[in-house]
Amino acid sequence: MPTQIDYEYDHSLYGVEHQSGPFEVTNDIISVYARSVGEDNPIFVDRDAALAAGYADQVAPPTLCALFERGELPDIKLQFGRRQFHGGQRVTPRATIVAGDILTASSHLKDVYTKTGRSGTMAHVVWETTFRNQHGTIVADVQRSQVVRE
Amino acid sequence: MTTEYPKLYFEDVDLGDEIGPVVLSVSDEQVVDFCSLWGNPAPNRFTDQAEAERVGLEGPIVPGIMTMALVSRVLTDWAGAETVADLDLVFRGSVPHNEPLHMGIQISDTSEDDTGNMVQCDITMTNPAADRRYLIGTAMLNLPSRDAA
């Protein structure tokens, strides 16, 4: 049940799943991701080390799938605010992602709510995305909160 | 069956334990590398001074999902590669490039249940010298037990 707020937006988006992908997780994507954040765990940076440890291929760090979460999602037509920023992110890994996996994403609008503090009112737009691999296994749930302010 | 040996066991941690602060810094080159992965090539507000100023920022910032990846890295460096069961972050301020980012982790709860040996951690990222708080959040880690080793 969505939170009731004072500003209008497109409520018809609730209950609608938006599909995106496929996204191929390559060794190159994992390596660049790992390098850019200073990752040095062998299973994240070295395919041979991951194979030696019993994995099917180089392992993706736990939050890598958030890279693919920025698919085209509809405008909720919120009648409030002008400035937007990324207010929060939640990742719940469900299964190991390795190079060669093909992910698909299914996203829905989870909630829109407002908070008012010293700096004024902010609206939080929360999208929830479930990632599955090529076997249909859920590999991660991701929530993204976009904040809109006056 | 994978054979990666854990770095940390459930029995090694206790409520109130603190890790860090771990001091990180993100270079311009790291952000450019990261942005190349998610369809946001330079120049943009994450990589370019003029683009950042155009949208009202003091300078280029670290993307939220990259900041999350840094937090995840610190957690897996400490606890082991596949221990993160949940990571939930609230971004309180724009994270700048080339500035010290002090990350603190404190264990706020531990429990053993059907899902595993769970360790809840409170997370902060700040720059005390600049009086900046960049994020708060929680992580849930699932640690192996020495009993099962």
Interface residues (C-beta under 8 A of the other chain):
Chain A: I29 V32 Y33 R35 S36 V37 G38 E39 N41 I43 F44 A53 G54 Y55 V59 P61 P62 T63 L64 A66 L67 F68 E69 R70 R83 F85 H86 G87 G88 Q89 R90 V91 T92 P93 T96 Q143 S145
Chain B: M1 T2 T3 E4 L24 Q30 V31 D33 F34 S36 L37 W38 G39 G56 P63 G64 I65 M66 M68 A69 L70 S72 R73 T76 D77 A81 E82 V84 A85 D86 L87 D88 L89 V90 F91 S94
